[in-house]
Amino acid sequence: MLCLRVSLPAAAVFAAAAVSIPAAPSPAAPSRAAEASRVPPQVAGAVLEPVALAALPGWREDEGAASLDAFRLTCAGPGPNPPQIEGVTGSPADLAAACAAAAEVKPNEAKKFFEARFSAYRIVRPASGTEPERRVGFLTGYFEPELTGSLEPGPGYTAPVLARPDDLVSLAPGETAPGLDPLYRAGRRTETGLVPYPDRAAIEDGALGERTRPLLWLRDAVDLFVLQVQGSGRVRLPDGRGMRVLYDGKNGQPYTSIGKLIVNEGHLPINGLSLERWTAWLRANPDHARRLMRMNASYIFFRTEPVTDPALGPPGAAGVPLSPGRSMAVDGNLWRYGLPFWLEGKLPGQPGRGHLVVAADTGSAIVGPARGDLYVGTGAAAGRAAGDLHDRMGFVVLIPKPAPDGAAKGAAAPEAAAGEARP
């Protein structure tokens, strides 16, 4: 559902069964050598340094039950990662076994579950040349905006939210197409093969014709741009009904951060550049707004569905609803959806020294082994807090231990979900 998937980093608004976990592994538990064989020594140049979960600062204070709920929710998704991607860290079979075990864990035993079923590895960038060792990465946040809209155009509802065009061909992560520059992640099929899909300006000028249709209309082009930047949103109709508007593909053109454009042209300073501030500036400067928004060639298409659980967010790339404060977007080319991560550092609005989250989404600007984008919730409060979360952060990944002999039988890894959650 991501980035800079947002032109600015967003922020932190944080808003069951009954069998105990054994205190010690059974005799059939795998050896350390078997466990080590499942963990790559490096991921995208970063070293995985073993650490003890229970010894991590803040581990005992964090809310384990909320993370367990997010993990179980992700387990229920349709799949771990697109199958064509090779080298994604995290064994699907071991993760499936951990998911099966999680179904029987009491909320007050969540921490014991993670300690028993996972091994923790701090993600460390080793020193190289003049570059020193790095034990921190970068964390941003994103949210689900709440907007007003109408199923019909009219005064106050002028910006169409377009459905996925019938001639759009999307490329999965890592996939290439003969004759199409790898810069483009989607195309339009012609007699000679795929060609780049029209960019934002061309689409706004009517290049798609009858290939698509409006699903609904928002107030203005700025609201539509915010929806596209975030990748999904909730829309309130004039009769009071609500619906969720979900990502359903993009034109594959490169994404350009409008926040950077506004700052680089000297319109607003980078300090204090919040979502509210740059959207207000765009509305106050419509000529600049149209030009700058068109400089972002990426364009997002959508589908709609009812809001079934207001407490949860839209589905992420893992195919399940996002849990506020507990679902994180990661580089889906490197990490398996469903892997837990411990964030080493203080998050805005949180008293502890760390935070346990679950990989459940991705974004085209979320690149690298120690880069995350935390889903923080829905609505104005999440949007106002969006500028608070853009921090250096330590990342510890939890890799599922090899399942004891026979534990994973009958628990095949789920099939993969395709798609991208955010521009």
C-alpha positions in Angstrom: 0.0 0.0 0.0 4.1 2.5 -0.6 8.5 5.7 -1.5 9.6 7.8 -1.1 6.3 6.3 -1.5 5.2 9.5 0.3 6.7 12.7 -0.8 7.5 13.1 2.9 8.0 10.5 5.5 4.9 9.8 7.5 4.7 9.1 11.2 3.9 7.1 14.2 0.3 7.0 15.6 -0.2 3.9 17.5 -3.2 3.8 18.0 -6.2 -16.8 20.3 -6.2 -19.9 21.5 -4.9 -21.8 24.6 -1.8 -24.0 24.6 1.5 -23.0 26.3 4.8 -23.1 24.5 7.3 -25.6 25.8 10.1 -24.0 27.9 12.8 -25.9 26.0 13.1 -27.4 22.5 12.1 -31.0 22.1 14.8 -33.6 21.4 13.7 -33.5 17.7 14.6 -29.8 17.5 17.1 -29.0 14.7 20.8 -28.5 15.4 22.6 -25.1 15.3 24.3 -26.2 12.1 20.9 -26.9 10.5 19.7 -23.5 11.6 22.7 -21.7 10.4 22.4 -23.3 7.0 19.0 -21.5 6.6 20.5 -18.0 7.3 22.6 -16.3 4.7 25.8 -14.7 6.0 24.9 -11.5 4.2 21.8 -9.8 2.7 22.5 -7.2 0.0 25.9 -6.5 1.5 24.8 -6.4 5.1 26.0 -8.9 7.6 23.5 -10.7 9.9 25.0 -10.6 13.4 23.4 -13.0 15.9 21.9 -11.4 19.0 19.9 -12.7 21.9 16.3 -11.5 21.6 15.7 -11.5 25.4 18.7 -9.3 25.9 17.7 -6.6 23.5 17.0 -3.2 25.3 13.2 -2.7 25.5 12.3 -6.3 24.5 10.5 -7.0 27.8 8.6 -3.8 27.8 7.1 -4.0 24.3 3.6 -5.2 23.7 4.1 -8.7 22.5 0.4 -9.6 22.1 -0.1 -6.9 19.5 2.8 -8.1 17.5 1.6 -11.7 17.8 -1.8 -10.6 16.4 -0.1 -8.9 13.4 2.0 -12.0 12.8 -1.0 -14.3 12.8 -2.9 -11.9 10.5 0.0 -12.0 8.1 0.1 -15.8 8.3 -3.5 -15.8 7.0 -2.4 -14.0 3.8 -2.3 -15.6 0.4 1.4 -15.8 0.1 4.9 -14.9 1.2 6.4 -13.3 -1.9 6.2 -13.4 -5.7 7.6 -16.9 -6.6 9.8 -15.6 -9.4 12.1 -13.7 -6.9 15.0 -15.8 -5.9 17.1 -15.3 -2.8 14.5 -13.8 -0.6 15.6 -14.4 3.0 13.3 -16.5 5.2 12.3 -20.1 4.4 8.6 -20.4 3.5 8.4 -23.8 5.1 9.9 -22.7 8.4 7.7 -19.6 8.4 4.6 -21.8 7.7 5.6 -24.0 10.7 6.0 -20.9 12.9 2.6 -19.7 11.7 1.0 -23.0 12.6 2.5 -22.9 16.1 1.4 -19.3 16.6 -2.3 -20.3 16.3 -2.0 -22.0 19.7 -0.2 -19.3 21.6 -1.8 -17.3 24.5 -1.4 -13.5 24.4 0.7 -13.5 27.5 3.1 -16.0 26.0 3.8 -14.0 22.9 7.4 -13.1 23.8 8.2 -16.7 24.7 6.8 -17.7 21.3 9.1 -15.4 19.4 12.1 -16.4 21.5 11.4 -20.1 21.0 10.6 -20.1 17.2 12.9 -17.4 15.9 16.6 -16.5 15.9 17.5 -12.8 15.9 20.1 -11.1 13.7 21.1 -7.5 13.8 21.5 -6.1 10.3 25.0 -4.5 10.1 26.7 -2.8 7.2 30.4 -3.6 7.5 33.1 -1.0 7.1 34.1 -0.6 3.4 36.9 1.7 2.2 36.3 5.1 3.8 32.8 4.1 4.9 32.5 3.1 8.6 30.5 0.3 9.9 26.8 1.1 10.2 24.4 -0.6 12.6 21.4 1.6 11.8 19.1 2.0 8.9 16.3 4.4 8.2 12.6 4.2 9.1 9.7 6.3 7.7 6.0 5.9 8.1 2.9 5.9 6.0 -0.9 6.1 6.6 -4.3 5.7 5.0 -5.9 9.1 4.2 -9.6 9.7 4.8 -11.1 11.7 1.9 -14.5 12.9 0.7 -15.8 11.8 -2.6 -18.8 11.1 -4.8 -19.9 8.4 -7.2 -20.8 11.1 -9.7 -18.9 14.2 -10.9 -20.2 17.6 -9.9 -19.5 20.8 -8.1 -16.9 20.0 -5.5 -16.0 16.6 -7.0 -13.8 17.1 -10.0 -10.9 14.6 -9.8 -11.6 11.1 -11.2 -10.2 8.0 -9.5 -9.4 5.7 -12.4 -9.8 1.9 -12.5 -7.0 -0.2 -13.9 -6.9 0.1 -17.7 -7.6 -3.1 -19.7 -4.3 -2.8 -21.6 -1.9 -2.3 -18.7 0.7 -5.0 -18.3 2.4 -5.0 -14.9 5.9 -6.4 -14.3 6.5 -8.3 -11.0 9.5 -7.4 -8.9 12.6 -8.6 -10.6 10.8 -9.3 -13.9 12.0 -7.8 -17.2 10.4 -7.6 -20.7 12.3 -7.9 -24.0 12.7 -4.4 -25.5 11.3 -2.5 -22.5 13.8 -0.4 -20.6 14.1 -1.8 -17.0 13.4 1.7 -15.8 9.7 1.0 -16.6 7.8 -1.4 -14.4 4.8 -1.7 -16.6 3.9 -1.3 -20.3 1.3 -1.3 -23.0 1.3 -4.4 -25.3 1.6 -3.7 -29.0 2.2 -5.8 -32.1 6.0 -5.4 -31.6 6.0 -6.0 -27.9 5.7 -3.9 -24.7 6.1 -0.1 -24.9 6.2 2.3 -22.0 2.8 3.2 -20.6 1.7 6.9 -20.8 2.9 9.1 -18.1 0.8 11.2 -15.7 0.6 14.2 -17.9 -0.6 12.1 -20.9 -3.1 10.3 -18.8 -4.5 13.5 -17.5 -4.8 14.8 -21.0 -6.9 11.7 -22.0 -4.4 9.3 -23.5 -6.2 6.2 -22.1 -9.6 7.0 -23.8 -12.0 4.1 -23.1 -9.3 1.9 -21.7 -10.3 2.9 -18.2 -13.3 4.4 -16.3 -13.8 6.6 -13.2 -14.6 4.7 -10.0 -15.5 7.9 -8.2 -14.6 11.5 -8.0 -12.6 13.3 -5.2 -12.7 17.0 -4.3 -9.7 18.0 -6.4 -6.4 17.0 -8.0 -4.5 17.4 -4.7 -6.7 14.9 -2.9 -6.1 12.5 -5.8 -2.4 13.0 -5.7 -2.4 12.3 -1.9 -4.3 9.1 -2.5 -1.9 8.0 -5.2 1.2 8.9 -3.0 -0.2 6.8 -0.1 -1.5 4.0 -2.4 -4.9 3.6 -0.7 -7.4 5.5 1.3 -10.9 5.6 2.8 -13.5 7.7 1.0 -16.7 9.1 2.7 -19.6 9.5 0.2 -22.2 12.3 0.5 -24.8 9.9 1.9 -22.4 8.9 4.8 -21.3 5.6 3.4 -17.7 4.7 3.4 -15.5 2.7 1.0 -11.9 1.7 0.7 -10.0 2.6 -2.4 -7.1 0.2 -3.0 -4.1 0.1 -5.2 -4.7 -1.9 -8.4 -1.6 -1.2 -10.5 0.5 1.7 -11.8 1.8 2.9 -15.1 5.3 1.8 -14.3 6.8 5.3 -14.8 9.5 6.5 -12.3 8.3 8.2 -9.1 9.4 11.7 -8.3 8.9 13.2 -4.8 6.8 16.3 -4.9 8.2 17.4 -1.5 11.7 17.4 -3.0 10.5 19.4 -6.0 8.8 22.0 -3.8 11.9 22.4 -1.6 14.4 22.4 -4.5 12.5 25.2 -6.2 12.5 27.3 -3.0 8.8 27.4 -2.4 8.9 25.9 1.1 11.7 25.0 3.5 12.5 21.4 4.3 12.2 22.0 8.1 8.6 21.4 9.1 7.5 20.3 5.6 4.5 18.2 6.6 1.8 16.7 4.5 -0.7 19.4 5.6 1.7 22.1 4.7 2.7 21.0 1.2 -0.9 20.1 0.3 -2.1 23.6 1.5 0.6 25.2 -0.6 -0.4 23.3 -3.7 -4.0 24.4 -3.2 -2.9 28.0 -2.8 -0.8 27.8 -5.9 -2.8 25.9 -8.5 -0.5 26.8 -11.5 2.6 25.6 -9.7 0.6 22.6 -8.4 -0.4 21.3 -11.8 3.1 21.6 -13.1 4.8 20.0 -10.1 2.4 17.1 -9.8 2.9 16.4 -13.5 6.7 16.1 -13.0 5.9 12.9 -11.1 5.4 10.6 -14.1 4.0 7.7 -11.9 0.3 7.2 -12.0 -1.7 4.9 -9.8 -5.0 3.0 -10.6 -7.4 1.7 -8.1 -10.3 -0.7 -7.2 -12.9 -0.3 -4.4 -14.2 -2.5 -1.7 -16.2 -2.1 1.6 -14.5 -1.3 4.9 -14.9 -4.5 6.8 -12.9 -3.7 10.0 -12.3 0.0 10.7 -9.5 -0.8 13.2 -7.3 -2.3 10.5 -5.8 -0.7 7.4 -5.9 -1.7 3.8 -4.3 -4.9 2.5 -0.6 -4.7 2.0 1.5 -6.6 -0.5 1.2 -9.7 1.7 -2.5 -9.7 0.9 -3.8 -9.0 4.5 -5.0 -5.9 6.3 -2.3 -3.8 7.8 -2.1 -3.5 11.6 -1.4 0.1 12.8 2.0 0.4 14.4 2.8 -3.3 13.8 2.9 -3.8 10.0 6.0 -2.6 8.2 6.9 -2.3 4.5 10.3 -3.8 3.6 12.3 -4.5 0.5 10.3 -7.4 -0.9 13.3 -8.5 -3.0 15.2 -9.2 0.2 12.8 -10.2 2.9 10.0 -12.6 3.1 6.6 -11.2 4.1 5.7 -12.4 7.6 9.2 -12.0 9.0 9.2 -10.1 12.4 11.6 -7.2 12.8 12.7 -5.6 16.0 13.3 -1.8 15.6 16.1 -0.7 17.9 15.3 2.9 18.9 12.6 5.1 20.4 9.6 5.7 18.1 7.5 8.9 18.4 4.7 8.5 20.9 6.1 5.2 22.3 7.7 4.9 25.7 9.9 1.9 25.1 13.3 1.5 23.6 12.2 -0.8 20.8 9.3 -2.1 18.8 8.4 -5.5 17.3 6.8 -5.3 13.9 6.0 -7.7 11.0 6.9 -7.4 7.3 3.6 -7.2 5.5 4.0 -4.7 2.7 6.5 -3.1 0.3 7.1 0.1 -1.7 9.2 1.0 -4.7 11.3 3.4 -2.6 11.8 0.9 0.3 15.1 -0.4 -0.9 17.9 -2.1 1.1 18.2 -4.5 4.0 17.8 -1.9 6.8 15.0 0.3 5.3 11.5 0.2 6.6 8.2 2.1 6.2 5.9 1.7 9.2 2.1 1.7 8.7 0.7 4.0 11.4 -3.0 4.1 10.9 -5.9 5.9 9.2 -7.1 9.5 9.1 -6.1 13.0 10.0 -4.3 12.2 13.2 -2.0 9.7 11.4 -1.5 12.3 8.6 -0.6 15.1 11.1 1.9 12.8 12.7 3.4 11.7 9.4 6.3 14.1 9.6 7.4 12.7 13.0 8.8 9.4 11.7 11.9 9.8 9.6 14.6 8.5 11.8 17.8 6.5 11.9 16.9 3.1 13.4 18.5 -0.2 14.1 17.0 -3.2 12.5 17.0 -6.8 13.9 15.4 -9.4 11.7 13.8 -12.5 13.3 14.4 -15.6 11.1 12.2 -18.7 11.8 14.1 -21.6 13.2 14.0 -24.9 11.2 10.9 -26.7 12.2 11.4 -29.9 14.3 11.1 -33.1 12.3 7.5 -33.5 11.1 6.3 -30.2 12.5 5.7 -28.6 9.2 4.1 -31.6 7.5 0.7 -30.6 6.2 1.6 -27.0 6.6 2.8 -26.1 3.2 4.0 -22.6 2.6 1.2 -20.3 1.3 1.2 -19.4 -2.4 2.6 -16.0 -3.3 0.7 -12.8 -3.6 1.5 -10.5 -6.5 1.4 -6.8 -6.7 2.8 -3.7 -5.1 1.1 -1.8 -2.4 2.4 1.7 -3.0 3.8 3.9 -5.7 
